[in-house]
Amino acid sequence: MTPQSSHLEYTRLLAKFVAAVPITAAFSSFQIRAVNFGKPVVSLRPRAHSCSCLRRAACKFARYERKVEQISTKTNFPNGKKTTPGCKMAGCTHRNYQEDENWQTEKKNIVERNRHMFNNELMSDVHFLVGKCDKLRIPAHKYVMAISSPVFYAMFYGRMAEQGKEVKIGDCEAGSFLELLRYIYYDEAKIDPSNVFGILYLAKKYILPFLAERCVDFLEENIDHQNAFTLLAQARYFCEPKLEEKCWEIIDRETARVLSSEAFTEIDHQTLLAVLTRDTLTVLEADLFKAVKRWAEGECNRKILPPTPENKRSVLSSALNFIRFPVMTLKEFSEDAAQSGILTSEETINIFLYFGSKDDTKVKNFLTQPRPGAHRVYRCTRFPTYGQDWLCEGTNVDSIKFTVDRDITVLGVGLYGVSNKEDCSSPFSVDVELLDSHNDVMCTYEGTFFADVNKRVHDILFDEPVIVRGHRPYIIRVLLKGPTTLGGTDGMRDVVTEGIRFRFDVDEASFNGTTTADGQIPDIVFKI
């Protein structure tokens, strides 16, 4: 036997011995030192180390074995078979070393290399047992975790560092924790409505402010009238003032729609007070009272109380005093609030007396000033989506018919801007008319404007606002000349905005193609 084959056989036997040691064994491992041929191949030096050293030792032997094989011209293996080099330790979940030893050369940057290591047993030195019920065992690498989070740094390298190889995480779902790890390893996170709050919780817990910022940005982009109150509660819980402000903006701007959501009936009493004390609500006080009655009924159900007028008044408590009954019309008050049973007989009589005398002393418990926001500007939007390339050659008009179910003041219309940002340098020439049922022109606008690249819809306001009466047909006609614009799609025939129902119909003179389904004129700008 040649010196090379002798050394190879000795290496193989020792490697098999080390690899056969169970990884859970807590005894001394061996320091391996390769030397030149003609001298001892390895030296054994007992060292008190963890079982992970045994794994590394076995792998070192395997790599040394391959180097010797490359030098040797021909080697006979036991049983006449070639063995696949790699880590053979029982229970080891590493990838085969022959397959993986060159994976680094295929990854062109640190992001790709870390993506490869994400949720990978390769070189992992800690495992997380994650889940509230069924635990998922997730591999990780302490160094990667520690350089991203001060909490993980303290956990693994601080004075009170974890000594074990497993860390239990029982206050979150495994899916959310995996997204946390994904962000830590290669700066990505798959955030969606089902996991955003779980990820935000973990980002706060492990002090990852930029991941928390991504979660908040996602929530801000997805606020609507249906979830505004739900997100408001979460914004307060997570101490996110920016998100809270965005929620209040939606509540102020779309008050009627937000109050009609199921989420409003589930808010706590403190949030109800915060709503009722706002001057910026854009809703009629009579409609606000209807919504408050729905909340009171829901609160009675939560407290297992029959929803009687007495119990509704009880759960409303001090919130009742922030409803501005005196600013309702006499008809609104007499048809609803006065008959609700929530107000006492004395309060009801005093409010009726106020309507006749306007004497504030009659209604000391209620504010008599209208909410300034109740007369703010609104917009009815009839297209939920939009597409590209609506031609505006200035030869044919885009027009649409509409009716409303109560009187409003129309200020103007919203028109789509350019579909191609490169066209922003070209101006639009626009003529807008509002016609009544007799085709008489009520108000107009004529002029030019440049599209703002950051705005999808541009407001065109009439020279003078005009009152549009309920249940009467009107027509908006627009002659637009300029670059190609966006065009609305999936148009809605019936739209309710701030309690006003708009009904749209096709106008026969809309020769440029606008209909109830698609086209131009996405918005009507109005006041109540």
Secondary structure as a PSIPRED ss2 file (coil, helix, strand):
# PSIPRED VFORMAT (PSIPRED V4.0)

   1 M C   1.000  0.000  0.000
   2 T C   1.000  0.000  0.000
   3 P H   0.000  1.000  0.000
   4 Q H   0.000  1.000  0.000
   5 S H   0.000  1.000  0.000
   6 S H   0.000  1.000  0.000
   7 H H   0.000  1.000  0.000
   8 L H   0.000  1.000  0.000
   9 E H   0.000  1.000  0.000
  10 Y H   0.000  1.000  0.000
  11 T H   0.000  1.000  0.000
  12 R H   0.000  1.000  0.000
  13 L H   0.000  1.000  0.000
  14 L H   0.000  1.000  0.000
  15 A H   0.000  1.000  0.000
  16 K H   0.000  1.000  0.000
  17 F H   0.000  1.000  0.000
  18 V H   0.000  1.000  0.000
  19 A H   0.000  1.000  0.000
  20 A H   0.000  1.000  0.000
  21 V C   1.000  0.000  0.000
  22 P C   1.000  0.000  0.000
  23 I C   1.000  0.000  0.000
  24 T C   1.000  0.000  0.000
  25 A C   1.000  0.000  0.000
  26 A C   1.000  0.000  0.000
  27 F C   1.000  0.000  0.000
  28 S C   1.000  0.000  0.000
  29 S E   0.000  0.000  1.000
  30 F E   0.000  0.000  1.000
  31 Q C   1.000  0.000  0.000
  32 I C   1.000  0.000  0.000
  33 R C   1.000  0.000  0.000
  34 A C   1.000  0.000  0.000
  35 V C   1.000  0.000  0.000
  36 N C   1.000  0.000  0.000
  37 F C   1.000  0.000  0.000
  38 G C   1.000  0.000  0.000
  39 K C   1.000  0.000  0.000
  40 P C   1.000  0.000  0.000
  41 V C   1.000  0.000  0.000
  42 V C   1.000  0.000  0.000
  43 S C   1.000  0.000  0.000
  44 L C   1.000  0.000  0.000
  45 R C   1.000  0.000  0.000
  46 P E   0.000  0.000  1.000
  47 R E   0.000  0.000  1.000
  48 A C   1.000  0.000  0.000
  49 H C   1.000  0.000  0.000
  50 S C   1.000  0.000  0.000
  51 C H   0.000  1.000  0.000
  52 S H   0.000  1.000  0.000
  53 C H   0.000  1.000  0.000
  54 L H   0.000  1.000  0.000
  55 R H   0.000  1.000  0.000
  56 R H   0.000  1.000  0.000
  57 A H   0.000  1.000  0.000
  58 A H   0.000  1.000  0.000
  59 C H   0.000  1.000  0.000
  60 K H   0.000  1.000  0.000
  61 F H   0.000  1.000  0.000
  62 A H   0.000  1.000  0.000
  63 R H   0.000  1.000  0.000
  64 Y H   0.000  1.000  0.000
  65 E H   0.000  1.000  0.000
  66 R H   0.000  1.000  0.000
  67 K H   0.000  1.000  0.000
  68 V H   0.000  1.000  0.000
  69 E H   0.000  1.000  0.000
  70 Q H   0.000  1.000  0.000
  71 I H   0.000  1.000  0.000
  72 S C   1.000  0.000  0.000
  73 T C   1.000  0.000  0.000
  74 K C   1.000  0.000  0.000
  75 T C   1.000  0.000  0.000
  76 N C   1.000  0.000  0.000
  77 F C   1.000  0.000  0.000
  78 P H   0.000  1.000  0.000
  79 N H   0.000  1.000  0.000
  80 G H   0.000  1.000  0.000
  81 K C   1.000  0.000  0.000
  82 K C   1.000  0.000  0.000
  83 T C   1.000  0.000  0.000
  84 T C   1.000  0.000  0.000
  85 P C   1.000  0.000  0.000
  86 G C   1.000  0.000  0.000
  87 C C   1.000  0.000  0.000
  88 K C   1.000  0.000  0.000
  89 M C   1.000  0.000  0.000
  90 A C   1.000  0.000  0.000
  91 G C   1.000  0.000  0.000
  92 C C   1.000  0.000  0.000
  93 T C   1.000  0.000  0.000
  94 H C   1.000  0.000  0.000
  95 R C   1.000  0.000  0.000
  96 N C   1.000  0.000  0.000
  97 Y H   0.000  1.000  0.000
  98 Q H   0.000  1.000  0.000
  99 E H   0.000  1.000  0.000
 100 D H   0.000  1.000  0.000
 101 E C   1.000  0.000  0.000
 102 N C   1.000  0.000  0.000
 103 W H   0.000  1.000  0.000
 104 Q H   0.000  1.000  0.000
 105 T H   0.000  1.000  0.000
 106 E H   0.000  1.000  0.000
 107 K C   1.000  0.000  0.000
 108 K C   1.000  0.000  0.000
 109 N C   1.000  0.000  0.000
 110 I H   0.000  1.000  0.000
 111 V H   0.000  1.000  0.000
 112 E H   0.000  1.000  0.000
 113 R H   0.000  1.000  0.000
 114 N H   0.000  1.000  0.000
 115 R H   0.000  1.000  0.000
 116 H H   0.000  1.000  0.000
 117 M H   0.000  1.000  0.000
 118 F C   1.000  0.000  0.000
 119 N C   1.000  0.000  0.000
 120 N C   1.000  0.000  0.000
 121 E C   1.000  0.000  0.000
 122 L C   1.000  0.000  0.000
 123 M C   1.000  0.000  0.000
 124 S C   1.000  0.000  0.000
 125 D C   1.000  0.000  0.000
 126 V E   0.000  0.000  1.000
 127 H E   0.000  0.000  1.000
 128 F E   0.000  0.000  1.000
 129 L E   0.000  0.000  1.000
 130 V E   0.000  0.000  1.000
 131 G C   1.000  0.000  0.000
 132 K C   1.000  0.000  0.000
 133 C C   1.000  0.000  0.000
 134 D C   1.000  0.000  0.000
 135 K C   1.000  0.000  0.000
 136 L E   0.000  0.000  1.000
 137 R E   0.000  0.000  1.000
 138 I E   0.000  0.000  1.000
 139 P E   0.000  0.000  1.000
 140 A E   0.000  0.000  1.000
 141 H C   1.000  0.000  0.000
 142 K H   0.000  1.000  0.000
 143 Y H   0.000  1.000  0.000
 144 V H   0.000  1.000  0.000
 145 M H   0.000  1.000  0.000
 146 A H   0.000  1.000  0.000
 147 I C   1.000  0.000  0.000
 148 S C   1.000  0.000  0.000
 149 S C   1.000  0.000  0.000
 150 P H   0.000  1.000  0.000
 151 V H   0.000  1.000  0.000
 152 F H   0.000  1.000  0.000
 153 Y H   0.000  1.000  0.000
 154 A H   0.000  1.000  0.000
 155 M H   0.000  1.000  0.000
 156 F H   0.000  1.000  0.000
 157 Y H   0.000  1.000  0.000
 158 G C   1.000  0.000  0.000
 159 R C   1.000  0.000  0.000
 160 M C   1.000  0.000  0.000
 161 A C   1.000  0.000  0.000
 162 E C   1.000  0.000  0.000
 163 Q C   1.000  0.000  0.000
 164 G C   1.000  0.000  0.000
 165 K C   1.000  0.000  0.000
 166 E E   0.000  0.000  1.000
 167 V E   0.000  0.000  1.000
 168 K E   0.000  0.000  1.000
 169 I E   0.000  0.000  1.000
 170 G C   1.000  0.000  0.000
 171 D C   1.000  0.000  0.000
 172 C C   1.000  0.000  0.000
 173 E C   1.000  0.000  0.000
 174 A H   0.000  1.000  0.000
 175 G H   0.000  1.000  0.000
 176 S H   0.000  1.000  0.000
 177 F H   0.000  1.000  0.000
 178 L H   0.000  1.000  0.000
 179 E H   0.000  1.000  0.000
 180 L H   0.000  1.000  0.000
 181 L H   0.000  1.000  0.000
 182 R H   0.000  1.000  0.000
 183 Y H   0.000  1.000  0.000
 184 I H   0.000  1.000  0.000
 185 Y H   0.000  1.000  0.000
 186 Y H   0.000  1.000  0.000
 187 D C   1.000  0.000  0.000
 188 E C   1.000  0.000  0.000
 189 A C   1.000  0.000  0.000
 190 K C   1.000  0.000  0.000
 191 I C   1.000  0.000  0.000
 192 D C   1.000  0.000  0.000
 193 P C   1.000  0.000  0.000
 194 S C   1.000  0.000  0.000
 195 N C   1.000  0.000  0.000
 196 V H   0.000  1.000  0.000
 197 F H   0.000  1.000  0.000
 198 G H   0.000  1.000  0.000
 199 I H   0.000  1.000  0.000
 200 L H   0.000  1.000  0.000
 201 Y H   0.000  1.000  0.000
 202 L H   0.000  1.000  0.000
 203 A H   0.000  1.000  0.000
 204 K H   0.000  1.000  0.000
 205 K H   0.000  1.000  0.000
 206 Y C   1.000  0.000  0.000
 207 I C   1.000  0.000  0.000
 208 L C   1.000  0.000  0.000
 209 P H   0.000  1.000  0.000
 210 F H   0.000  1.000  0.000
 211 L H   0.000  1.000  0.000
 212 A H   0.000  1.000  0.000
 213 E H   0.000  1.000  0.000
 214 R H   0.000  1.000  0.000
 215 C H   0.000  1.000  0.000
 216 V H   0.000  1.000  0.000
 217 D H   0.000  1.000  0.000
 218 F H   0.000  1.000  0.000
 219 L H   0.000  1.000  0.000
 220 E H   0.000  1.000  0.000
 221 E H   0.000  1.000  0.000
 222 N C   1.000  0.000  0.000
 223 I C   1.000  0.000  0.000
 224 D C   1.000  0.000  0.000
 225 H C   1.000  0.000  0.000
 226 Q C   1.000  0.000  0.000
 227 N C   1.000  0.000  0.000
 228 A H   0.000  1.000  0.000
 229 F H   0.000  1.000  0.000
 230 T H   0.000  1.000  0.000
 231 L H   0.000  1.000  0.000
 232 L H   0.000  1.000  0.000
 233 A H   0.000  1.000  0.000
 234 Q H   0.000  1.000  0.000
 235 A H   0.000  1.000  0.000
 236 R H   0.000  1.000  0.000
 237 Y H   0.000  1.000  0.000
 238 F C   1.000  0.000  0.000
 239 C C   1.000  0.000  0.000
 240 E C   1.000  0.000  0.000
 241 P H   0.000  1.000  0.000
 242 K H   0.000  1.000  0.000
 243 L H   0.000  1.000  0.000
 244 E H   0.000  1.000  0.000
 245 E H   0.000  1.000  0.000
 246 K H   0.000  1.000  0.000
 247 C H   0.000  1.000  0.000
 248 W H   0.000  1.000  0.000
 249 E H   0.000  1.000  0.000
 250 I H   0.000  1.000  0.000
 251 I H   0.000  1.000  0.000
 252 D H   0.000  1.000  0.000
 253 R H   0.000  1.000  0.000
 254 E C   1.000  0.000  0.000
 255 T H   0.000  1.000  0.000
 256 A H   0.000  1.000  0.000
 257 R H   0.000  1.000  0.000
 258 V H   0.000  1.000  0.000
 259 L H   0.000  1.000  0.000
 260 S C   1.000  0.000  0.000
 261 S C   1.000  0.000  0.000
 262 E H   0.000  1.000  0.000
 263 A H   0.000  1.000  0.000
 264 F H   0.000  1.000  0.000
 265 T H   0.000  1.000  0.000
 266 E H   0.000  1.000  0.000
 267 I C   1.000  0.000  0.000
 268 D C   1.000  0.000  0.000
 269 H H   0.000  1.000  0.000
 270 Q H   0.000  1.000  0.000
 271 T H   0.000  1.000  0.000
 272 L H   0.000  1.000  0.000
 273 L H   0.000  1.000  0.000
 274 A H   0.000  1.000  0.000
 275 V H   0.000  1.000  0.000
 276 L H   0.000  1.000  0.000
 277 T C   1.000  0.000  0.000
 278 R C   1.000  0.000  0.000
 279 D C   1.000  0.000  0.000
 280 T C   1.000  0.000  0.000
 281 L C   1.000  0.000  0.000
 282 T C   1.000  0.000  0.000
 283 V C   1.000  0.000  0.000
 284 L C   1.000  0.000  0.000
 285 E H   0.000  1.000  0.000
 286 A H   0.000  1.000  0.000
 287 D H   0.000  1.000  0.000
 288 L H   0.000  1.000  0.000
 289 F H   0.000  1.000  0.000
 290 K H   0.000  1.000  0.000
 291 A H   0.000  1.000  0.000
 292 V H   0.000  1.000  0.000
 293 K H   0.000  1.000  0.000
 294 R H   0.000  1.000  0.000
 295 W H   0.000  1.000  0.000
 296 A H   0.000  1.000  0.000
 297 E H   0.000  1.000  0.000
 298 G H   0.000  1.000  0.000
 299 E H   0.000  1.000  0.000
 300 C H   0.000  1.000  0.000
 301 N H   0.000  1.000  0.000
 302 R H   0.000  1.000  0.000
 303 K C   1.000  0.000  0.000
 304 I C   1.000  0.000  0.000
 305 L C   1.000  0.000  0.000
 306 P C   1.000  0.000  0.000
 307 P C   1.000  0.000  0.000
 308 T C   1.000  0.000  0.000
 309 P H   0.000  1.000  0.000
 310 E H   0.000  1.000  0.000
 311 N H   0.000  1.000  0.000
 312 K H   0.000  1.000  0.000
 313 R H   0.000  1.000  0.000
 314 S H   0.000  1.000  0.000
 315 V H   0.000  1.000  0.000
 316 L H   0.000  1.000  0.000
 317 S H   0.000  1.000  0.000
 318 S H   0.000  1.000  0.000
 319 A H   0.000  1.000  0.000
 320 L H   0.000  1.000  0.000
 321 N H   0.000  1.000  0.000
 322 F H   0.000  1.000  0.000
 323 I C   1.000  0.000  0.000
 324 R C   1.000  0.000  0.000
 325 F H   0.000  1.000  0.000
 326 P H   0.000  1.000  0.000
 327 V H   0.000  1.000  0.000
 328 M C   1.000  0.000  0.000
 329 T C   1.000  0.000  0.000
 330 L H   0.000  1.000  0.000
 331 K H   0.000  1.000  0.000
 332 E H   0.000  1.000  0.000
 333 F H   0.000  1.000  0.000
 334 S H   0.000  1.000  0.000
 335 E H   0.000  1.000  0.000
 336 D C   1.000  0.000  0.000
 337 A H   0.000  1.000  0.000
 338 A H   0.000  1.000  0.000
 339 Q H   0.000  1.000  0.000
 340 S C   1.000  0.000  0.000
 341 G C   1.000  0.000  0.000
 342 I C   1.000  0.000  0.000
 343 L C   1.000  0.000  0.000
 344 T C   1.000  0.000  0.000
 345 S H   0.000  1.000  0.000
 346 E H   0.000  1.000  0.000
 347 E H   0.000  1.000  0.000
 348 T H   0.000  1.000  0.000
 349 I H   0.000  1.000  0.000
 350 N H   0.000  1.000  0.000
 351 I H   0.000  1.000  0.000
 352 F H   0.000  1.000  0.000
 353 L H   0.000  1.000  0.000
 354 Y H   0.000  1.000  0.000
 355 F H   0.000  1.000  0.000
 356 G H   0.000  1.000  0.000
 357 S H   0.000  1.000  0.000
 358 K C   1.000  0.000  0.000
 359 D C   1.000  0.000  0.000
 360 D H   0.000  1.000  0.000
 361 T H   0.000  1.000  0.000
 362 K H   0.000  1.000  0.000
 363 V H   0.000  1.000  0.000
 364 K C   1.000  0.000  0.000
 365 N C   1.000  0.000  0.000
 366 F C   1.000  0.000  0.000
 367 L C   1.000  0.000  0.000
 368 T C   1.000  0.000  0.000
 369 Q C   1.000  0.000  0.000
 370 P C   1.000  0.000  0.000
 371 R C   1.000  0.000  0.000
 372 P H   0.000  1.000  0.000
 373 G H   0.000  1.000  0.000
 374 A H   0.000  1.000  0.000
 375 H H   0.000  1.000  0.000
 376 R C   1.000  0.000  0.000
 377 V E   0.000  0.000  1.000
 378 Y E   0.000  0.000  1.000
 379 R E   0.000  0.000  1.000
 380 C E   0.000  0.000  1.000
 381 T E   0.000  0.000  1.000
 382 R C   1.000  0.000  0.000
 383 F C   1.000  0.000  0.000
 384 P C   1.000  0.000  0.000
 385 T E   0.000  0.000  1.000
 386 Y E   0.000  0.000  1.000
 387 G E   0.000  0.000  1.000
 388 Q E   0.000  0.000  1.000
 389 D E   0.000  0.000  1.000
 390 W E   0.000  0.000  1.000
 391 L C   1.000  0.000  0.000
 392 C C   1.000  0.000  0.000
 393 E E   0.000  0.000  1.000
 394 G C   1.000  0.000  0.000
 395 T C   1.000  0.000  0.000
 396 N C   1.000  0.000  0.000
 397 V C   1.000  0.000  0.000
 398 D E   0.000  0.000  1.000
 399 S E   0.000  0.000  1.000
 400 I E   0.000  0.000  1.000
 401 K E   0.000  0.000  1.000
 402 F E   0.000  0.000  1.000
 403 T E   0.000  0.000  1.000
 404 V E   0.000  0.000  1.000
 405 D C   1.000  0.000  0.000
 406 R C   1.000  0.000  0.000
 407 D C   1.000  0.000  0.000
 408 I E   0.000  0.000  1.000
 409 T E   0.000  0.000  1.000
 410 V E   0.000  0.000  1.000
 411 L E   0.000  0.000  1.000
 412 G E   0.000  0.000  1.000
 413 V E   0.000  0.000  1.000
 414 G E   0.000  0.000  1.000
 415 L E   0.000  0.000  1.000
 416 Y E   0.000  0.000  1.000
 417 G C   1.000  0.000  0.000
 418 V E   0.000  0.000  1.000
 419 S C   1.000  0.000  0.000
 420 N C   1.000  0.000  0.000
 421 K H   0.000  1.000  0.000
 422 E H   0.000  1.000  0.000
 423 D H   0.000  1.000  0.000
 424 C H   0.000  1.000  0.000
 425 S H   0.000  1.000  0.000
 426 S C   1.000  0.000  0.000
 427 P E   0.000  0.000  1.000
 428 F E   0.000  0.000  1.000
 429 S E   0.000  0.000  1.000
 430 V E   0.000  0.000  1.000
 431 D E   0.000  0.000  1.000
 432 V E   0.000  0.000  1.000
 433 E E   0.000  0.000  1.000
 434 L E   0.000  0.000  1.000
 435 L E   0.000  0.000  1.000
 436 D C   1.000  0.000  0.000
 437 S C   1.000  0.000  0.000
 438 H C   1.000  0.000  0.000
 439 N C   1.000  0.000  0.000
 440 D C   1.000  0.000  0.000
 441 V E   0.000  0.000  1.000
 442 M E   0.000  0.000  1.000
 443 C E   0.000  0.000  1.000
 444 T E   0.000  0.000  1.000
 445 Y E   0.000  0.000  1.000
 446 E E   0.000  0.000  1.000
 447 G E   0.000  0.000  1.000
 448 T E   0.000  0.000  1.000
 449 F E   0.000  0.000  1.000
 450 F E   0.000  0.000  1.000
 451 A C   1.000  0.000  0.000
 452 D C   1.000  0.000  0.000
 453 V C   1.000  0.000  0.000
 454 N C   1.000  0.000  0.000
 455 K C   1.000  0.000  0.000
 456 R C   1.000  0.000  0.000
 457 V E   0.000  0.000  1.000
 458 H E   0.000  0.000  1.000
 459 D E   0.000  0.000  1.000
 460 I E   0.000  0.000  1.000
 461 L E   0.000  0.000  1.000
 462 F E   0.000  0.000  1.000
 463 D E   0.000  0.000  1.000
 464 E E   0.000  0.000  1.000
 465 P E   0.000  0.000  1.000
 466 V E   0.000  0.000  1.000
 467 I E   0.000  0.000  1.000
 468 V E   0.000  0.000  1.000
 469 R C   1.000  0.000  0.000
 470 G C   1.000  0.000  0.000
 471 H C   1.000  0.000  0.000
 472 R C   1.000  0.000  0.000
 473 P C   1.000  0.000  0.000
 474 Y E   0.000  0.000  1.000
 475 I E   0.000  0.000  1.000
 476 I E   0.000  0.000  1.000
 477 R E   0.000  0.000  1.000
 478 V E   0.000  0.000  1.000
 479 L E   0.000  0.000  1.000
 480 L E   0.000  0.000  1.000
 481 K E   0.000  0.000  1.000
 482 G C   1.000  0.000  0.000
 483 P C   1.000  0.000  0.000
 484 T C   1.000  0.000  0.000
 485 T E   0.000  0.000  1.000
 486 L E   0.000  0.000  1.000
 487 G E   0.000  0.000  1.000
 488 G E   0.000  0.000  1.000
 489 T E   0.000  0.000  1.000
 490 D C   1.000  0.000  0.000
 491 G C   1.000  0.000  0.000
 492 M C   1.000  0.000  0.000
 493 R C   1.000  0.000  0.000
 494 D E   0.000  0.000  1.000
 495 V E   0.000  0.000  1.000
 496 V E   0.000  0.000  1.000
 497 T E   0.000  0.000  1.000
 498 E C   1.000  0.000  0.000
 499 G C   1.000  0.000  0.000
 500 I E   0.000  0.000  1.000
 501 R E   0.000  0.000  1.000
 502 F E   0.000  0.000  1.000
 503 R E   0.000  0.000  1.000
 504 F E   0.000  0.000  1.000
 505 D E   0.000  0.000  1.000
 506 V E   0.000  0.000  1.000
 507 D C   1.000  0.000  0.000
 508 E C   1.000  0.000  0.000
 509 A C   1.000  0.000  0.000
 510 S C   1.000  0.000  0.000
 511 F C   1.000  0.000  0.000
 512 N C   1.000  0.000  0.000
 513 G C   1.000  0.000  0.000
 514 T C   1.000  0.000  0.000
 515 T C   1.000  0.000  0.000
 516 T C   1.000  0.000  0.000
 517 A C   1.000  0.000  0.000
 518 D C   1.000  0.000  0.000
 519 G E   0.000  0.000  1.000
 520 Q C   1.000  0.000  0.000
 521 I C   1.000  0.000  0.000
 522 P C   1.000  0.000  0.000
 523 D E   0.000  0.000  1.000
 524 I E   0.000  0.000  1.000
 525 V E   0.000  0.000  1.000
 526 F E   0.000  0.000  1.000
 527 K E   0.000  0.000  1.000
 528 I C   1.000  0.000  0.000
